[in-house]
Amino acid sequence: MKISLAPLQGYTDWVFRQAYQKHIGGIDQFYTPFLVLQNDGGIKTAHKREVEPFEEGSKDLVPQFLCGSTEEFKYFETYFSELNYCEMNWNMGCPYPMVTKKGKGSGLLPHPEKVEEILANAYQNKINLTVKLRLGLLDDQDVDSILPILKDHGIVQVIVHPRIGKQLYKGKPNLSRFGDLYEKFGNYLAYNGDICTFHDYKNVMDSFSDLNHVMIGRGILQDYWLPKRIKGIEIPAPHERKDKLMAMHDEIFQLYGSYLQGETQIMQKMKPFWEYFSMHFENEKKVYKAIKKSLGIKKYEQAVDFAFAQKLKKE
Ligand SMILES: Cc1cc2nc3c(=O)[nH]c(=O)nc-3n(C[C@H](O)[C@H](O)[C@H](O)COP(=O)(O)O)c2cc1C
């Protein structure tokens, strides 16, 4: 079973991924949050940092891109293949109107002819291609016309998040629709959505026991040891876990400090990080509140001390 980390813009950046691999481990593959071309046709520096090799190494890292035209597709295939990636991932799932209105993300799903045109005219097979998608934009049947096109054009795997774009993250993943697709396409499909505990994982596996790839996002951010729990790897004792969480935090704090300018920018990264990180602690609400209201690095560090004085949540 391959467990991959879902891309979460603003959370699973290179700093997070690097620290996670060093201090926690258990994830087999990482996906970058999406890269997108700017109006001037280039890629912004923050996005370049995600893919241009750092210590992270690129073997287990899959860069993801948003695109709605042959030109954009060609740009990304050339860019990623020149950086020697083995695989790139096309985002057809992003639900936000700013993206879908431009015919990107899940905005592509009602337009199979567009997907076909882009693949036929742009894809040169320089690099393996995978796709991450939803069931549709407004209609959960959109995907039925898209999957055969992807298969015909040599896309190696499709990761399905079984919601429609319009839902954003509301409601439950539609396992029954995923089941229809899985019956037809089997392990050509990977599963993603709402696996937050071992129990959730088991529920999915009870229905689709042959799955060989699940992608997990928020569940891992809430419980860094979820991949190891799933794989049956021993989890460190609470005091050791706390040490690892502290090492993880310190590394992230230090890495942001190494290239960001000024306290404000660093705080803009650290505060969202605690939205999920605080969930490892008892009194998670108090912990997150203390971090959120801290002004400046000194106060922030006091709030961090307060957090680490709490017990970790019980198993
Ligand atoms: C804050 C946030 C940012 C996200 N950014 C991306 C992204 O850059 N690319 C992408 O394909 N999906 C993105 N997603 C969707 C996740 O990858 C994933 O499909 C979704 O969270 C469901 O999986 P989960 O329940 O395991 O988190 C994002 C989701 C959230 C909540």
The ligand as an SDF file (V2000), in Angstrom:
LIG
                    3D

 31 33  0  0  0  0  0  0  0  0999 V2000
   -6.1710   24.1690    2.5670 C   0  0  0  0  0  0  0  0  0  0  0  0
   -6.2180   23.1750    1.4550 C   0  0  0  0  0  0  0  0  0  0  0  0
   -5.3500   23.3350    0.3760 C   0  0  0  0  0  0  0  0  0  0  0  0
   -5.3870   22.4120   -0.6910 C   0  0  0  0  0  0  0  0  0  0  0  0
   -4.5060   22.5660   -1.7430 N   0  0  0  0  0  0  0  0  0  0  0  0
   -4.5170   21.6370   -2.7670 C   0  0  0  0  0  0  0  0  0  0  0  0
   -3.5820   21.7030   -3.8570 C   0  0  0  0  0  0  0  0  0  0  0  0
   -2.7050   22.5740   -3.9440 O   0  0  0  0  0  0  0  0  0  0  0  0
   -3.6890   20.7520   -4.8230 N   0  0  0  0  0  0  0  0  0  0  0  0
   -4.6220   19.7340   -4.7690 C   0  0  0  0  0  0  0  0  0  0  0  0
   -4.6700   18.8900   -5.6560 O   0  0  0  0  0  0  0  0  0  0  0  0
   -5.4920   19.6530   -3.7490 N   0  0  0  0  0  0  0  0  0  0  0  0
   -5.4470   20.5560   -2.7490 C   0  0  0  0  0  0  0  0  0  0  0  0
   -6.3050   20.4140   -1.6830 N   0  0  0  0  0  0  0  0  0  0  0  0
   -7.1460   19.1980   -1.6130 C   0  0  0  0  0  0  0  0  0  0  0  0
   -6.3960   18.0680   -0.8780 C   0  0  0  0  0  0  0  0  0  0  0  0
   -5.2560   17.6580   -1.5880 O   0  0  0  0  0  0  0  0  0  0  0  0
   -7.2920   16.8310   -0.6800 C   0  0  0  0  0  0  0  0  0  0  0  0
   -7.7750   16.4130   -1.9150 O   0  0  0  0  0  0  0  0  0  0  0  0
   -8.4760   17.1200    0.2550 C   0  0  0  0  0  0  0  0  0  0  0  0
   -8.0600   17.8200    1.3970 O   0  0  0  0  0  0  0  0  0  0  0  0
   -9.1690   15.8300    0.6670 C   0  0  0  0  0  0  0  0  0  0  0  0
   -8.2510   14.9550    1.2780 O   0  0  0  0  0  0  0  0  0  0  0  0
   -8.1220   14.8340    2.8910 P   0  0  0  0  0  0  0  0  0  0  0  0
   -9.5150   14.6710    3.4090 O   0  0  0  0  0  0  0  0  0  0  0  0
   -7.2400   13.6340    3.1050 O   0  0  0  0  0  0  0  0  0  0  0  0
   -7.5040   16.1150    3.3670 O   0  0  0  0  0  0  0  0  0  0  0  0
   -6.2970   21.3280   -0.6520 C   0  0  0  0  0  0  0  0  0  0  0  0
   -7.1590   21.1840    0.4470 C   0  0  0  0  0  0  0  0  0  0  0  0
   -7.1320   22.0790    1.4910 C   0  0  0  0  0  0  0  0  0  0  0  0
   -8.0670   21.8750    2.6540 C   0  0  0  0  0  0  0  0  0  0  0  0
  1  2  1  0
  2  3  1  0
  2 30  2  0
  3  4  2  0
  4  5  1  0
  4 28  1  0
  5  6  2  0
  6  7  1  0
  6 13  1  0
  7  8  2  0
  7  9  1  0
  9 10  1  0
 10 11  2  0
 10 12  1  0
 12 13  2  0
 13 14  1  0
 14 15  1  0
 14 28  1  0
 15 16  1  0
 16 17  1  0
 16 18  1  0
 18 19  1  0
 18 20  1  0
 20 21  1  0
 20 22  1  0
 22 23  1  0
 23 24  1  0
 24 25  2  0
 24 26  1  0
 24 27  1  0
 28 29  2  0
 29 30  1  0
 30 31  1  0
M  END
$$$$
